[in-house]
């Protein structure tokens, strides 16, 4: 089964993503915004893809507040975690801004919130997983 790690701080989005990923995508979904947990999951090869929110209210690393861009950079800089595809999923910006956020973070994809077309969302996730 494909494992999707969702890094999200909004309780409604957590439930929505989990439901869409499991019901529509047939994926196993794990949701957290704890950076240490994220790193452990990815290093243990328990994530086939990461869906990363950019704005995280409760995420800290080494005692400092950290956002999804910085977490993505951290994961992509580590040889043990760099190959896991990361899709930024954010309400910040538009599709036009996607290139900027991808270049800034090193992410592999971008999807704007709110997620309206669930089937397209699942298709984009699958394409990133199978591209790697």
N, C-alpha and C positions, 0 to 999 in steps of 0.2 A: 504494500500500500504506500502511496506517496504521502510524505509528511510535509505539511506546510506549517512554518513557524510564523505567527502573526505578532508583530511588535506594534502594539496599539494601546493608547491610554483611555480612550472613550468607551465607557461601558456599553453603550448602544452599538457602536461599531464593532466591538468585540463579539457581541452576540450575533450581529448580522454576518460578519465574516465567517464565524464558526459555522453558522447555519448554511450559508451559501456554499462554503467549501466542502462540507460533509454531505449535504443533500444533493446539490447540483453537480459538484465535482467528484464526489466519491473519495475525497481526500481525508486523511487524518489531520486534524488541526490542533495546534497547541498555541495558546495565547499568553504572552508575557510582555512586560516592559522593563523587567529587571535585567540589566546589562550582564551581570555575572551569569545568570541563568541562560541568557541568549548565547553567550560564548561557550558555555558548557554543552548546550544542546548541539551547536554547530560543530564543535570539536569532536563530539561523540558520534558524528555522522547521523544524527537523528532529525535532520532537516534537509529536504530535497530542494526547498526554495524558502526564501524569507520575504514576507510582505512587510515593508517598513514604513511606518508613519514618520513624517519629518518632525512634527511638533509633539514632543513628549513631555508631559508636565511632571512626571515623577521618576524620571530616569537619571541615575547618577552613576559615575564611574570614577574610581579612585577619589571619592569625596566631592567630585565636581559634577554639576548639572551637565547633561549631554543630550544632544538631539539625534534624530534619525540619520542625518547627514554624517555626523561624527561617528556614530555606531557603524554605519556602512563603511566609512573610510577605515575604521579600526579592523573590521572583518576582512576587507579587501587587501589590507596591508599584511595580513598574517597568512603565510603559506598553507597553514592547516585549515583555514576557513575561506580563503580567497575564491575557490572554485564554486562555492554555493551561490546560485543566482539570487539576486536581490531586486525586488520590484518595489520602488517607492510608491506608496499609496497615500495621497495627501490632498487636503482641500486647498493647499497653497498653490497658487498659480493655475495655469491652464495647460492644455496640450502644447502650446507654443513654448511654455517655460520648461517643458520636459527635458529638452536637450541640455539646458543650463543645469538643472538638478542632477541629471545623469552624469554630466561631465564633472561637476563639483564633487560628487560623492563616489563615483566609480560604480554606481548601480548599473544593473543590466536592463532595467525597464522602468516604466512610469505609468501610473493610472491615477487620474484625478477623482476625488470624492465630490459628491456622493456617487457611489457605484449604482448606476441605473440599469445597465444592461448586464445582468448576471452571467449570461452565457458568454458574452464577449470577454468578461473578466476571467472566467474559467479558461477560455481559449487562450488568452494571453499568458496565463500561468502555465498552462501545458506547453505552449511554444517555448517559453523560457527554460522549462525543465528539460525538454527534449533537445534543446539547442546545445546544452552542455553535456 
